[in-house]
Amino acid sequence: MKSTAAIEAQASVAALAARRDQWAKVQIRATCAVLAMLAVTVCVVVLAGNLGPQHVISDIQVPDALAKAIAALSSSHGNAYGRLAPAYEQLSSWAGGTLAKVVGFCGLFMGLAVGVIKQSIGAAVVGITMAVATMMMPAMLDDMAGGATGVSRGRSEASVAQIAIERRDTEVFREVLGRVEGSFALEGDFVLAQMNAGNASSAIAPDSEIGLGKENQPARSDASNVLTKLAGQKEILPRPDVLYALETSAFGAARSDSAKAYLTEREGRAQMARTAAWLLGSLTGLATTALGAWFLVSVLISRRIRRINDLLAST
């Protein structure tokens, strides 16, 4: 027959084990919260990088006259795939758009979170596979449509020009310009200078420091020539971000008032985002430290419970 002390000890151990189980449930929620904070911190860091002044133009400005001329070309290339062009363009837009990126990121995050909660690698593998498949979908659609070089089958001229602009493929864009009816020399040079602006972004440093001055001279010359031509006309009005990128490529710094105002505004936004990222990173670090200490206490309690149970069993 067990003594009263042994019974009381077993009751205390059972109460301690129940508290440990309650902690485990709360720890799962806390882990999800810390992972969410980490994801938000990463997003804010990426946002801070994108909010700064951009030397590479992400959204190339195409003059309205040139865009209308390209759209006026034949909607297909006269092959059997012409009827599939609208469906392909719609699928390609979805696969390469923001929605697909959000779905891929959510799949990756949920897979990692469920894998941590269930202590299983299967859920993490499913999430990573979903993210990789979403990332590779535009390339797979492109291969199905016949490749990305030259004038691809199943695409309209406007689609070919848009893809060439997104990929900074100057050769394909020049091919499209060669089929446009009318004279759009300035408009074409303006778009090509934007596409080459990223190659000359290193012009902000002296050539002797970067060692790439000779390679960047053509891009700098194109940007300088386009800016000179734009100064004498009023039909094409570059956006502030485009003007900043072109001036940085040509001269190494912003010169016009519009570009300087853009630089000041973007630097202010980037500084605010960096401050927010630092605060979120600090909070995430503190939360991670507290969660780690909590897990350590739980492990120590579990060991103490096992030790007490062993002592009770031996007596």
Secondary structure, 3 states (H helix, E strand, C coil): CCCHHHHHHHHHHHHHHHHHHHHHHHHHHHHHHHHHHHHHHHHHHHHHHHHCCCCCCCCCCCCHHHHHHHHCCCCCCCCCCHHHHHHHHHHHHHHCCHHHHHHHHHHHHHHHHHHHHHCCHHHHHHHHHHHHHHHHHHHHHHHHCCCCCCCCCCCCHHHHHHHHHHCCCHHHHHHHHHHCCCCCHHHHHHHHHHHHHHHHHHHHCCHHHHCCHHHHHHHHHHHHHHHHHHCCCCCCCCCHHHHHHHHHHHHCCCCCHHHHHHHHHHHHHHHHHHHHHHHHHHHHHHHHHHHHHHHHHHHHHHHHHHHHHHHHHHC
